[in-house]
Amino acid sequence: MKTIYFLMAILLFCNINVNAQFTDDMETCTFDGEIIEIGHWTDWGCGGGPGCGIICSSEQAHSGLWSGLIPDDGTTDAVLDLGNKIFGYWSISFWMYVPSNKEAYWNLQGEVPIGAGEWIVGNFFFNQDLANPGVGLIDNTAIGEVNFNFPHDEWFNIAMNFDITTGLSSATWNMCVDGEEIIPSGTAFTDGAATVPTSLGGIDFFSISTNNYYFLDDFGYYANQPLGCILDVEDFKLIQFSIYPNPSESVISIVSDSNIEQVNIYSLQGILIKNVSEINDIDISHLSSGLYFIEVLSEKGKSVQKFIRE
């Protein structure tokens, strides 16, 4: 059973899924301050550009070198377009990082492009007004206000599932934060007044104040692929590392700020192919061309990335 869970975690961490609508590890960024407004990223009618769209940042990253920043300008109003879904089963997973003495905010919208706004279950606050460090709040769900815990100064996962298979009027959802289910499965996908949303439109990441400052990374949006509270499964503590060259025909090396104890290489099917303790000059010349997963383990925990054998 642990092997099955481990493979599920690999798929989530590496953003590989046959049912993926889109994935985004933010590695299309090329410079700090670059504004992303393309594909699934848009904004709430604020004209695009600085002070509107999500910002590329190398200050923090859950994987790779880049993440998306929602800054403290009070104007950034980035929108992740989820496609105005009115039927089916949809799941979204992403990672957040909220520094100490900072707050974060976002909401679910019923339609994109957003007009007057349709807050499906209210507002999602993290350390609202800096008054509750490590405490979050969803303020208008079908089960009332929901409080939850989250960590500052480290990455934590958000996972949400939306069951609209019998239509919006009977839709349900659930939500996990940092491995804990805070909205139980089967909860009505409405606000406290039982208002049925227009659709599953998108997520609005808004800079709510001059204390707002947080990072986003490793998005995955899936059809017919329920997501669990993955940190309940294996309690993964991700470490940062990079692989070079990638792709490679013969040899790869790993650079990390952690002391690597072991490296495991897996096939796309999750079969362990090779394990080594030396992180420099790892010979991959015997591997067939294709995509592989590489897992590194240290005293800080473990992490997984993908690489290509040319």
N, C-alpha and C positions, 0 to 999 in steps of 0.2 A: 504493500500500500504506500509506503514512503517513497518508493521509486516513482509511482504514478504521480504523487503530489509534487515530487521534485521536478518531474518533466513539465507539469503544469506551471510551476514557478519559472522554469527556464523560458517557456513560451511567453509568459507575461513580461519577464524582465527584458527579454530580447526583442519584444514587439513582433514576434512571428506567430501568425495565426491564419489558418485558411479562411476564416470567416471575418477577417479584419476589414472594416470599412475604411479605416485609415490608421496609421501609426505615425508618431512623430517624436523622435528623440532629440529634436532641436539642432541636430548636427548639420543642417543646411545653413546655419549661421556662418558668416565670414568675418564679422568684426563686431566689437562691443558697441552697443547703441543702435545696431541695425534694427529696423522695424519690419516685422513679419506681417504681411497682409496679403496672403495668397492661399488658394485652395480652401482648407477648412478654417483658416484664420481670417476674421474680418473685424469690424468694430461696430459700436452702437451709434452710427450716423455722425461721428465727430470729425469726419473729413480725412481720416488716415494720417500717417506720418507721426512725427514725434508728439508725445502727449496724447496719443490715441491708441495705436496698436501695441501689441506685446513686443517687448524689447529683448534683443539678444544680449546675453551676459555670460562672461567666462568667470564671474566671481564665484559661482557655485555651479555644480553639475551633478546630477544623480548618476549619469553614465556619460562617457565621452568627455567632451570639453565644454559643451554649451548647455545653457538652460534658458528659459524665458523668464523675464523679470516684469513684475507689475510694481512700478516704483511708487514713490511718495509725492508725486506731482499733483494728486487730487483730480486729474483729468483723464488719465489713461483708462480706456473703456474697451478692452479687447474682448472679442466674442469668438468662442469656439463653436462652429456651426455643426450641429448634430443631425441636420437634414429634415427637420419638421416631420418626424415619424408619427404616424397615426395608427400603425398596426405592426405587430411583430414583437420580437424579443431583442432588446438592445442593452449593451453593457459598455461602460466606460471606466477606464482605470488611468490614473495619473499620479504623479508624485509631487509633493509640496515641501518647501523649506521655508520656515518662518523664523528669522533671527530673534534673539531675545530683545525685549523692549520694542517690538514691532507688532503690528496687527495685520490681519489679512481679511479679505472679504470677497465673496462671489455669490451668484444666484443662478438658478435655472430659469430660463425664459421659454415661453410657449410658442414663440415663432421667430424665425430669422429670415429676412432682415427684421430688426426689432423696430416697432413703431412706438406706441405709447408705453409699451412694456407690460409683461404678464409674468409676475413672480409666482411660479407654480406652487412652491412650498415655502415662500418667504425668503429670508436672508440667511446666508451662511457666514457667521462671524467666527474669527479666530483671535482670541485675546482682545475682545471688543473694547475700544477706547483705552487700551493698555491696562484695563482694570482687572483682568482675569488671566494672568499668564498661564499658558498650558491648558486653557479651557475654551471650548468652542460652543456655539449655539446655533441651532436652526430654529427660527422663531415662529413658523406658522405651518406646521405639518398637520396631517389628519389625526395624529396622536398628540397634538399640542406642541409646546416648546420642548426641544430635545437638547440636552447638554451632553458634552462629550469631552474627553481628554485628548491632547495631542502634544508631541514633544517640540520644544524650541531647539534651534541650532542643530537639527539633524533632519534628514529626509524621512518622510512618512507617506504611506500610500493611501489614496482615496479610491474606492471601488464602489460603483453603483450599478444595479441591475433594474431594468424597467420592463415589466411584463405587460405588453399591450396586445397580446395575442387574441383577446376577445374584444378589443376596441378600447377607446379611451375612457368610456364611462365606467368600465370595470377594471381599469389598469391598476397594477400594484407595483411597488418598488421596494428595494432595500438598499442600505448603504453601510459600508465599512470604513472606519478611520483607524489607521495604524493597527490593523489586525483585529479590531473589535467591531462587531456588528452593532451599530447605534440606531439604525432604522430596521426593525425586524422584517423578514420576508413576509410578503402578504399585506403590507401596509398600503392603504389606498393612496394612489398617486394624485392627491388633491391637497388643498390647503385645509385649514381648520373649519372653513365654511362649506366644505365638500364641493368646491368649485372645480369642475372638470376642465383641464387645460385644452387649448387649441391643438397642441401637438407637443412632442418632445423636440423643442426647437434648438436650444443651444445653451452654453454656459457663458455667463457674462462675468468676466474678471475685471472688476472695477477698482480703481485707486480711490478708496473711500475717504482718505485723510492724508495729512502730511506725515502721519505715523505709519501709513500703509507701506509695506515693503516685503515682498515674498517672491519666491522662485518656483517655477513649474517645469516638469521634465517628464519624458517617457510616457507619452499618451498612447493609449490603445483603445480603439472604438470597434466593437464587435457585434455581429448579428448571430443570434442563436448560440451564444457561447457564455453561459452563466459564469460569473467570476465569484470566487469565494473570498473570505478574509485571509489572504494568502499568508500573512505573517503569523496567523494562528497555526499554520501547517508546519513550518520549519523554523520560524523565528529568524529569518535571514537578516543579517547585519551587513549591508553592502559596503565594500571598500572600493576605492577608486583605483583604476589601472588603465593602461593603454597598451595596445598591441602594435608593433611595427616590424617590418612593413606589413601592410594589410590592404590589398591581397598580397600573397607571397607564393613563390613556387617551391621554396626549399627550407628556409629558416625563418622563424619569428622570434622576437624577444618581447619581454614584458617590462614596463616601467610602472612603478607604484610607490606611493608614499608609505606603504605598509611593508613589513617583513614577510614575504611570501614563503609559506611552508610547503605548499604542494600545488601543482597545476594538473588539472584533469581536462582531457580533450574528449568531447562527445560527438557522435554523429548526429545528423538531423533527427534521427529516430530516438535519440537519447541513449545510445549504446556507448559505454565507456571504451574508448579506443587506446588511450595512452595516458599514463600519469608519470610526472617527473617532479623532482624537487629543485632542479636548476632552471631559473627563469631566463637565462641568456642563451641564445642560440639553440632554441628548441627545434629539432629536426622534424619537419613535416613532409619531407620529400617522398615518403612512402605512402602518403595519403592520396586518394583519388581526388581529382578536381571537384570542387564543390564547396558548399557552406557547412561550417562546423561551429560548435559551441566550445568556448574555453572557460573553465571555472578556475578561479584562484581562491586559495584558502590561506588565512593568516590568523594571528591571535585576535584580530579585530572582527573576524567573521569570514564571509565568503561573498563572491560576486561572480556574475556570468556576463560574457559578451560573445559576439559572433565574429568569426573571421572567415576569409575565403582562401582556399588553396587553389591557385591558378593552374 
